């Protein structure tokens, strides 16, 4: 392309400081360096993790930054050493590295990669290096992706090639939320046919977890949320029961336990709240119940009485649904194209990058499942 090797000036939403609206700015995006790929972002969605960084995490070293990590786009140019991608490829950036060479990548027991931590500071959730500048100042990259921009540069280990026919304004959701929830049920919990499940929190991740439980053959799926408006949406993905904790005076774990003759076989916490994590664990049946922590938070410790685990329950965590970054996204995109996976049903709003603050407000106030921002024409 004509822009290869040159600095690109483009539009991006910059978070200059925490708790403040994003500002649409003209930024400069440098060419990709060795093992990097520059992408034209076509569509990006707003995920709660973006809000977590802006309103909850507020790490002093995490600003200024371009947020966004759930997107799809087209390769504009590649740096030296890149052989897997070429200009024109349709791709999805992935915050979870997959080098395919380290002992973690070679192990079927995990989806994490040893090389990921060397480029992204998990405490501040930003990359140690960035190709962005704005008004002469370095702007950091969020989660190794930064997709609230018309162009971004990512490491080739954090990029998945997808079907050229895939609609980018739909499959962008596979970059985080859907894979995270669906995989937590299928890969991490390993939900079994005929089982009973409870999913706590019905945002995009929770609804994807419901979908995963359904795909795995769960017979009963209890959806737990304090917003009753979400139940009809949960039914679309396979929920059979709905429980609003506000409707009960007793602990929600006791309510679920009484509904299921002692507790569910599997529970998934998709909120990122340490109190809900404990409730989800205590909702599991003793002896064999499995509870998975899916919601992201790093602000508080969580605690549980040892007897809950001694009694035979298993407490697990799930990052990106147990999917290996590059391979998992490609696999899930294929499932969507083969009509074996719901994606369109998650999208409740479509906006433009200029409306990013409106999209953030919708999510902040639980008025959407996923808002897709159309960034650039394909």
C-alpha positions as CSV (number, residue, x, y, z in Angstrom):
1,X,0.0,0.0,0.0
2,X,1.1,3.6,-0.6
3,X,1.3,4.2,3.2
4,X,3.8,1.4,3.8
5,X,6.9,2.5,5.6
6,X,5.4,6.0,6.4
7,X,3.9,7.6,9.5
8,X,0.1,7.6,9.2
9,X,-1.9,10.5,10.6
10,X,-5.3,9.3,11.6
11,X,-8.1,9.7,14.1
12,X,-8.2,8.0,17.5
13,X,-10.0,8.3,20.8
14,X,-7.4,9.2,23.5
15,X,-7.8,8.8,27.2
16,X,-5.6,11.5,28.6
17,X,-6.4,10.7,32.2
18,X,-8.7,8.5,34.2
19,X,-12.4,9.3,34.9
20,X,-12.5,11.7,32.0
21,X,-14.2,11.5,28.6
22,X,-12.1,10.2,25.7
23,X,-10.9,12.9,23.3
24,X,-11.0,12.4,19.5
25,X,-7.5,13.5,18.4
26,X,-5.3,13.3,15.3
27,X,-2.5,10.9,16.2
28,X,0.6,9.7,14.4
29,X,1.0,5.9,14.0
30,X,4.6,4.9,13.1
31,X,5.3,2.1,10.7
32,X,5.6,-1.5,12.1
33,X,8.9,-2.6,13.4
34,X,10.3,-6.1,13.3
35,X,7.6,-8.8,13.9
36,X,4.9,-6.1,14.0
37,X,1.8,-5.6,11.8
38,X,0.0,-2.3,11.1
39,X,-3.7,-2.6,10.8
40,X,-6.6,-0.5,9.5
41,X,-9.3,-1.0,12.1
42,X,-12.7,-1.4,10.5
43,X,-14.8,-2.0,13.5
44,X,-14.3,-2.1,17.3
45,X,-16.6,-2.8,20.2
46,X,-16.6,-1.4,23.7
47,X,-15.9,-3.9,26.4
48,X,-16.2,-3.5,30.2
49,X,-12.4,-4.0,30.5
50,X,-12.0,-0.6,28.7
51,X,-14.2,0.9,31.4
52,X,-12.4,-0.9,34.1
53,X,-9.1,0.7,33.1
54,X,-10.7,4.2,32.7
55,X,-13.0,4.3,35.8
56,X,-11.8,1.5,38.2
57,X,-8.2,0.6,37.7
58,X,-7.0,4.2,37.1
59,X,-3.3,3.1,37.2
60,X,-1.1,6.2,37.3
61,X,1.2,4.7,34.7
62,X,-1.7,3.7,32.4
63,X,-2.3,7.1,30.7
64,X,-2.4,8.7,28.2
65,X,-3.6,5.7,26.3
66,X,-5.7,4.6,23.3
67,X,-8.2,2.1,24.7
68,X,-10.0,-0.7,22.8
69,X,-9.2,-4.4,22.4
70,X,-12.2,-6.0,20.7
71,X,-11.9,-5.3,17.0
72,X,-11.3,-6.5,13.4
73,X,-9.5,-4.9,10.5
74,X,-7.3,-5.2,7.5
75,X,-3.5,-5.5,7.3
76,X,-2.0,-2.3,5.9
77,X,1.7,-3.2,6.1
78,X,4.1,-5.6,7.9
79,X,7.5,-5.2,9.5
80,X,10.6,-7.3,8.9
81,X,10.3,-11.0,10.0
82,X,6.5,-11.2,9.4
83,X,5.6,-14.0,7.1
84,X,2.2,-15.1,8.3
85,X,0.4,-11.9,7.3
86,X,0.4,-9.7,4.2
87,X,-1.4,-6.5,3.2
88,X,-5.1,-7.0,2.6
89,X,-5.5,-9.9,5.1
90,X,-8.6,-9.7,7.3
91,X,-7.5,-10.0,10.9
92,X,-8.5,-9.8,14.6
93,X,-6.1,-8.4,17.1
94,X,-5.8,-10.5,20.3
95,X,-4.7,-9.3,23.7
96,X,-3.4,-12.8,24.5
97,X,-0.1,-13.6,22.8
98,X,0.5,-17.0,21.1
99,X,4.1,-17.4,20.0
100,X,3.6,-21.2,19.4
101,X,7.2,-21.8,20.6
102,X,7.4,-21.4,24.4
103,X,6.6,-24.2,26.8
104,X,3.2,-22.6,27.6
105,X,2.2,-22.4,24.0
106,X,3.2,-26.0,23.4
107,X,1.3,-27.2,26.4
108,X,-2.4,-28.2,26.1
109,X,-2.8,-27.3,29.8
110,X,-2.8,-23.5,29.3
111,X,-3.5,-20.7,26.8
112,X,-1.0,-18.3,28.2
113,X,2.3,-17.4,26.5
114,X,5.6,-16.7,28.2
115,X,6.4,-13.8,25.7
116,X,3.2,-11.9,26.4
117,X,4.3,-10.5,29.8
118,X,7.4,-9.0,28.3
119,X,5.4,-6.5,26.2
120,X,2.3,-5.7,28.3
121,X,2.4,-4.5,31.9
122,X,-0.4,-6.4,33.5
123,X,-0.7,-4.0,36.5
124,X,-1.2,-0.9,34.2
125,X,-2.6,-3.0,31.3
126,X,-0.5,-1.0,28.8
127,X,2.4,-2.0,26.5
128,X,5.9,-1.1,27.5
129,X,6.4,0.3,24.0
130,X,4.0,2.1,21.6
131,X,3.9,3.3,18.0
132,X,1.5,6.2,18.9
133,X,2.2,9.9,19.4
134,X,-0.1,12.8,19.8
135,X,0.8,16.5,20.1
136,X,4.4,15.4,20.4
137,X,3.7,13.1,23.3
138,X,3.9,9.3,23.5
139,X,0.5,7.7,23.8
140,X,0.5,4.2,25.3
141,X,-1.1,1.1,23.8
142,X,-3.8,-0.7,25.8
143,X,-3.6,-4.5,26.1
144,X,-1.2,-4.7,23.2
145,X,-4.0,-3.7,20.8
146,X,-5.5,-0.1,21.2
147,X,-8.3,-0.4,18.7
148,X,-10.1,2.9,19.3
149,X,-8.0,4.2,16.4
150,X,-8.2,4.1,12.6
151,X,-4.8,2.4,12.6
152,X,-2.9,0.5,15.2
153,X,0.3,-1.6,15.3
154,X,0.4,-5.0,17.0
155,X,2.9,-7.8,17.5
156,X,2.3,-10.7,15.0
157,X,2.0,-13.0,18.0
158,X,-1.2,-11.1,19.0
159,X,-3.0,-11.3,15.7
160,X,-5.3,-13.9,14.2
161,X,-6.0,-14.3,10.4
162,X,-9.6,-14.9,9.6
163,X,-11.9,-15.9,6.7
164,X,-11.8,-13.1,4.0
165,X,-15.6,-13.4,3.8
166,X,-16.1,-12.7,7.5
167,X,-18.1,-9.5,8.3
168,X,-15.7,-7.4,10.3
169,X,-18.4,-5.4,12.0
170,X,-19.7,-8.7,13.6
171,X,-16.6,-10.9,14.2
172,X,-14.8,-8.1,16.0
173,X,-16.6,-9.4,19.1
174,X,-14.5,-12.5,18.9
175,X,-11.5,-10.5,20.1
176,X,-12.6,-10.7,23.7
177,X,-16.1,-11.1,25.2
178,X,-17.6,-14.0,23.3
179,X,-14.5,-16.2,23.4
180,X,-14.0,-15.3,27.1
181,X,-17.5,-16.4,28.2
182,X,-18.1,-19.3,25.7
183,X,-14.7,-20.8,26.4
184,X,-15.0,-20.5,30.2
185,X,-17.9,-22.9,29.9
186,X,-16.6,-25.3,27.2
187,X,-12.8,-25.2,27.8
188,X,-12.3,-24.3,31.5
189,X,-15.4,-25.6,33.3
190,X,-15.8,-28.4,30.8
191,X,-19.5,-28.4,31.2
192,X,-21.0,-31.9,30.6
193,X,-24.2,-33.0,28.9
194,X,-27.2,-33.1,31.2
195,X,-25.6,-30.9,33.8
196,X,-27.0,-27.9,35.7
197,X,-25.2,-24.6,35.5
198,X,-25.5,-21.1,37.0
199,X,-24.1,-18.0,35.2
200,X,-23.6,-14.9,37.3
201,X,-23.8,-11.6,35.3
202,X,-25.5,-11.3,31.9
203,X,-23.3,-8.9,30.1
204,X,-21.7,-10.1,26.8
205,X,-19.3,-12.4,28.7
206,X,-22.1,-13.9,30.8
207,X,-24.4,-14.4,27.8
208,X,-21.5,-16.1,25.9
209,X,-21.1,-18.3,28.9
210,X,-24.8,-19.2,28.8
211,X,-24.3,-20.0,25.1
212,X,-21.3,-22.2,25.9
213,X,-23.2,-24.1,28.6
214,X,-26.0,-24.7,26.1
215,X,-23.5,-25.9,23.4
216,X,-21.9,-28.3,25.9
217,X,-25.3,-29.9,26.5
218,X,-26.3,-28.4,29.9
219,X,-29.9,-29.4,30.8
220,X,-30.6,-26.4,33.1
221,X,-28.9,-23.0,32.9
222,X,-29.8,-20.5,35.7
223,X,-29.0,-16.9,34.7
224,X,-28.4,-14.6,37.7
225,X,-28.5,-10.8,37.3
226,X,-29.9,-7.8,39.1
227,X,-31.3,-6.4,35.9
228,X,-34.5,-8.3,35.0
229,X,-34.5,-6.8,31.5
230,X,-31.7,-9.1,30.5
231,X,-33.6,-12.4,31.0
232,X,-35.3,-12.3,27.6
233,X,-31.8,-11.9,26.0
234,X,-30.5,-14.7,28.1
235,X,-33.2,-17.0,26.8
236,X,-32.0,-16.5,23.3
237,X,-28.7,-18.0,24.2
238,X,-30.1,-20.9,26.2
239,X,-31.0,-19.9,29.7
240,X,-33.8,-21.9,31.3
241,X,-34.2,-20.0,34.6
242,X,-33.7,-16.5,35.9
243,X,-32.9,-15.3,39.4
244,X,-32.7,-11.7,40.5
245,X,-30.9,-11.5,43.8
246,X,-32.9,-8.4,44.7
247,X,-36.0,-10.5,44.8
248,X,-34.7,-12.6,47.7
249,X,-33.8,-11.9,51.3
250,X,-31.6,-15.0,51.7
251,X,-28.1,-15.3,50.1
252,X,-28.3,-16.0,46.4
253,X,-26.1,-19.1,46.9
254,X,-28.8,-20.5,49.2
255,X,-31.5,-19.7,46.6
256,X,-29.6,-21.5,43.8
257,X,-28.9,-24.4,46.1
258,X,-32.6,-24.8,47.0
259,X,-33.5,-24.6,43.3
260,X,-31.1,-27.4,42.4
261,X,-31.3,-29.9,45.3
262,X,-28.0,-28.9,46.8
263,X,-26.3,-26.8,44.2
264,X,-25.3,-26.6,40.5
265,X,-22.7,-28.8,38.9
266,X,-21.0,-25.7,37.3
267,X,-21.1,-22.0,38.1
268,X,-19.4,-19.1,36.2
269,X,-18.8,-15.7,37.7
270,X,-18.9,-13.1,34.8
271,X,-19.0,-9.9,36.8
272,X,-15.6,-9.2,38.2
273,X,-16.9,-8.8,41.7
274,X,-15.2,-10.6,44.6
275,X,-18.4,-11.0,46.5
276,X,-20.1,-12.6,43.5
277,X,-17.2,-14.9,43.0
278,X,-17.7,-16.3,46.5
279,X,-21.5,-16.6,45.9
280,X,-20.8,-18.5,42.7
281,X,-18.6,-20.9,44.4
282,X,-21.0,-21.5,47.2
283,X,-23.8,-22.1,44.7
284,X,-22.0,-25.3,43.5
285,X,-22.9,-28.7,44.8
286,X,-20.4,-30.2,47.3
287,X,-18.5,-33.2,46.1
288,X,-17.9,-32.3,42.5
289,X,-19.1,-28.7,41.8
290,X,-16.8,-26.5,39.7
291,X,-16.9,-22.7,39.8
292,X,-15.0,-20.6,37.3
293,X,-13.9,-17.0,37.9
294,X,-14.3,-15.2,34.5
295,X,-14.9,-11.5,35.4
296,X,-11.7,-9.4,35.5
297,X,-10.7,-7.4,38.5
298,X,-7.4,-6.8,40.3
299,X,-8.6,-4.4,43.0
300,X,-9.6,-6.6,45.9
301,X,-8.7,-10.0,47.5
302,X,-11.3,-12.7,47.4
303,X,-11.9,-15.1,50.3
304,X,-13.7,-18.3,51.0
305,X,-14.1,-20.7,54.0
306,X,-11.7,-23.6,53.5
307,X,-14.5,-26.1,54.2
308,X,-16.2,-25.0,50.9
309,X,-13.2,-26.4,49.0
310,X,-12.4,-29.3,51.4
311,X,-16.0,-30.5,50.7
312,X,-14.9,-31.2,47.1
313,X,-15.7,-28.1,45.1
314,X,-13.1,-26.9,42.6
315,X,-12.4,-23.1,42.1
316,X,-10.8,-22.2,38.8
317,X,-9.9,-19.1,36.8
318,X,-10.3,-18.6,33.1
319,X,-8.4,-16.1,30.9
320,X,-9.9,-15.6,27.4
321,X,-12.0,-18.7,27.9
322,X,-9.0,-21.0,27.8
323,X,-8.6,-20.4,24.0
324,X,-5.1,-20.0,22.7
325,X,-5.1,-16.5,21.3
326,X,-4.5,-16.8,17.5
327,X,-5.8,-20.3,17.1
328,X,-8.9,-19.8,19.2
329,X,-10.1,-16.7,17.4
330,X,-9.6,-18.3,14.0
331,X,-11.5,-21.4,15.2
332,X,-14.4,-19.4,16.6
333,X,-14.6,-17.3,13.5
334,X,-15.0,-20.5,11.5
335,X,-17.7,-21.7,13.8
336,X,-19.6,-18.4,13.2
337,X,-19.2,-18.6,9.4
338,X,-20.5,-22.2,9.6
339,X,-23.5,-20.9,11.5
340,X,-22.6,-22.8,14.7
341,X,-22.0,-19.8,16.8
342,X,-24.2,-16.7,17.6
343,X,-22.5,-13.4,17.3
344,X,-24.9,-10.9,15.7
345,X,-27.3,-11.3,18.6
346,X,-24.8,-9.7,21.0
347,X,-24.9,-6.4,19.1
348,X,-27.4,-3.9,20.5
349,X,-26.1,-0.7,19.1
350,X,-24.0,0.5,16.1
351,X,-22.2,3.9,16.3
352,X,-19.1,5.7,15.0
353,X,-15.7,6.3,16.6
354,X,-16.8,9.9,17.2
355,X,-19.6,8.6,19.4
356,X,-17.3,6.5,21.7
357,X,-18.2,8.4,24.8
358,X,-21.9,7.7,24.2
359,X,-21.1,4.0,23.8
360,X,-19.2,4.1,27.1
361,X,-22.1,5.7,28.8
362,X,-24.5,3.0,27.5
363,X,-22.2,0.2,28.9
364,X,-21.6,2.1,32.1
365,X,-25.4,2.3,32.7
366,X,-26.1,-1.3,31.5
367,X,-28.1,-0.1,28.5
368,X,-26.3,-2.3,26.0
369,X,-24.8,-5.7,25.5
370,X,-22.3,-4.7,22.9
371,X,-21.9,-1.5,20.9
372,X,-19.9,-1.7,17.7
373,X,-18.1,1.4,16.5
374,X,-17.6,1.6,12.8
375,X,-14.1,3.1,12.5
376,X,-13.1,2.8,8.8
377,X,-14.8,1.6,5.6
378,X,-13.6,-1.8,4.5
